[in-house]
Amino acid sequence: MEAKVFKYFEKDEIEQFGPFYKLNKTEFDFDLKKKNLILVTSITPTPAGEGKTTTLIGLNDCLNYFGLNSIACLRQPSMGPYFGIKGGATGSGMCELLLPDKINCGFTGDFYEIEAANNLIMAIIENEIYFNSSLNINPQKIMWKRCIDVNDRSLRDISYQIKKDINVNSSFTITAASFLMALFCLAKSKKDFEQKLNDTIIAFDYNDNPVYIKQLSITNAIMQILENALKPNLAFSKSNNPVIIHGGPFANIAHGCNSLIALNYGLSKADYVFTEAGFGSDLGAEKFLDILCRETNLIPNLVVLTITLKATIYHGKQISKDETLLTKQLIDIGFSNVLHHFNLLKQYGLPVCIVINKFSNDNEADLQYLLFKSKQLCNSVISKIWDNGVNNESRDVCDLILNSVKQIEKINFTYKLSDSVFQKIEDLSKKGYLAKQVSYSEKAIQKIKEAQPYINNFYVCGAKTQYSASTAVEFVDTNLQDVFVEDIEINYAARFIIPLYSKMFLMPGLPKVPRAKSK
């Protein structure tokens, strides 16, 4: 494995960390014109599976197999859902990472360090209140929350005393949904992280003046806690190809992408860099393009839309509600979901290709029909890498990527950063979620008005399920709907305005029989 490691990385920038490696550069310099950034996304998720992660790992393996310099970047899985209902996020079949259980279960400890730093901030805030410090913090206007990387629904709502006469109602989030995690993953470098951390509003005083982390005088302590966490992790696929794994914000509440430090690391080392964005394109890819790309001036040279035969048929059944239809008819109906995501991605003015992720028991004739329909939209291919691994027959997959990447000068963003909060939310709702009209609760309107002086040029980061702006599984691109913004969260760390389109739990619960019982 060492030969593969040092093909891309210098010996002095690699630190052994158990069975994995840490990469110790935090400042980067590279010519983007010589690089190809490839974003992997998918259609609306189904229980049948789509396979963004397996496709990303397979594509990276494929380009390496044919002699190209390629690195993949992934989010770190959250341990809570791994022991809950979701399971791991390290690929499967022949497109899997080595040592998946260790990666899914704590990995190199980054999440624990982020959790500790996050909770230290909260403890210091409350300590300032307890001792009546000059910061004069209003305990009812704390903008921060504690976090833990365990699914625990009892922590969704908590009440406690800071001292005898001060009672607080608050909640925990899971670490992946914490504000600090979002900031961690949007920092371009260690230096950038420290600057953004200092400038983060964490509370308001009794005169409604903002209180910043730098006023707590704990930045050095936080940076000390996060010293190792800020270094990206290096793991390998079954084919011994490099995968940088770093950060893991939830796509439902944050931007669902691996850290910018990891992405910059990959771009500084390889000609082709694959990354993914959580859930379907209307959730993860939208946030990658509207938030991360604006934050960095990065522009993907290609977007890969991952689909499967099983997921397309599943959508056909959900939309039609008719169990008597033939498979070909279900593909025709379910393909409306593929078309929906393709059209959303094309709005950004980026090249798009389709990879059909083949599973072992897929019917060949049905696969060919799905390929025929996909080719009517864009360059498309059936990938058999999940089942067979990479071999000489994978050349068509490699050629698809090489023939589809293009140099792009700009993105057509969904909204303008300079517009009002309400206009930005309306643009995202209508263009991204196909809303017909947008309405707000009184609470949401009031929160926007109160935060208005501090949220100019903030990004809009929609909080919704992985399905649609509603909670319905059925989604046809012609079904325009009214959407309702129930509440607003403001992430002052990552500069997110977060409209809650449906009831969102930032702390997942466990199912009746958690996966932890089977471990």
C-alpha positions, 0 to 999 in steps of 0.5 A: 500500500505504501507505493500507492500512498507515496504516488500522491503524497510526500512522506513528510506530509503523512502521519500514521494514525492507527491503520489510517493516515493523517495528512498534515498540510492546511494551506494549499496552492494549485492551478484549478485550470489543470484540475477536474472536480467531479461531483457525484449526486443521485436521484431521490433516495429510495429503500432500493438504493442508488449508490452515490458512495459506491459509484464515487469509489468505483469511478475513482478506482476506474480512473486509477486503473487506467493510469490517471491521477485520481483521488476521491473525497468523502464525508465521514459517517456519523456513528449515531445512525450507524448503530441506529437504522441507517447503517454505514456509509463506506460503500458496498460490493467491490466499491467499498473502503477497507476497514469499514467498521472502523471508519463507521465507528469513530474512525480517527476520533475527529467527531469526538474532538468536534463534539468536545470543542462544541460543548466547551463553547457551550460550557464557557457561555454558561459559565459567563452567565453563572458568574455574571461576567461583563459579557452580560449574556442573555441566557434566553438568547444563546445561539449555540447547542450541545452535541453528541454522536449518538442517536438519543431522542430524549435529548431533543428537548432538555430543561436545566438550571444554569444557576438557581434563578436561571432556567433554560430550555434547549436541546442537543443535536447530533454532532453531524448536525452541529453548527461547529461541524458545518463551520469545520467543513466550510473552512478552506484551511486551518487559518481560515477556520480560526478566523471564522470561528472568532467571528461567530456569534454565539449569543446576544446580551441583554441589550441585544448586542451580539456576543462572539466566540473571540470574546470568550477568549477560548479560541486557543483552547478550541484549536488545541482540541481540534489540532488532529481533527483539522488534518484530513484522514486518508483511507483506501478502497478495496483496490487500494486507491486513495480516499480522503475522508474528512468532516460529515455535516448532515445534508438535511440541516447543513450542506452535506459535503466533506470538508473544504480542506479535504477537497483542496488537498485532493485538488492539490494532488490529483488531476481528477477529484471526485466528491459527493453531496448527500441525498438527492441532487435537490438537497446535497448537490444544490447545497454544494453548488449554491453554498460551497462553490460560492464560498470557494469559487470552485466550479465542478467540471462535471456532475454525475447523476447516479441512478439504479434500475431498482430505484427507478422502478420503485419510483414508478410504483410509488407514483403509479400505485398500480402493481399490475404494470409491466416493468417497462411501464414502471421504468417509464413512469419512474424515469420522471424522477431522473428527469426531474433531477437532470433538469435541476442540475442543468439549471446551473449550466454544468455538464451532466452525465448519468451512471447507472449503478448495476446490481447483481440481479438486475435484468439486462433487458431492463437495464438496456432500456433504462440506458436507452432512456438516459442517453436521450438526456446526456452521456450515460453508461452502465457501471458494473464495477459494484459487482465485478470490480474494475477491469479492462471492461470498465473502459466505457466508464472511464471514457464517459468521465473523460469525454464529459468533463469540461472547463466551466467559467461560471455557475447559474446560482439559484439565488443572489446572495445580495437579495433579501432573505425572503427573496432568497428563500423564495428562489430556492423554494421555487427553482430548487424544490418546485414550489408554487407558493411559499408561506411562513409561520409567524415565528419564522417571520419574527426570527428573520426580522430579529436576525436581519442586521446580522445575516446579510449575504448569508447562504440559504440552507434548506432543512427538509427531508431527502424526498421533497419540500413536503414529506411525501415519497411520491415526487413527479416533477410536474406536481408543483406544491405550496411549501410552508416554512415552519421555523428558521434557524440561523447558523452564525458559524457557517453563515446559514439561514436555515428555513425548516420546511418540515419538522426536522429532528437534529437529534435522530431517535433509535428504531425499535430494534437498533442496529447496535443490537446486532453488532 
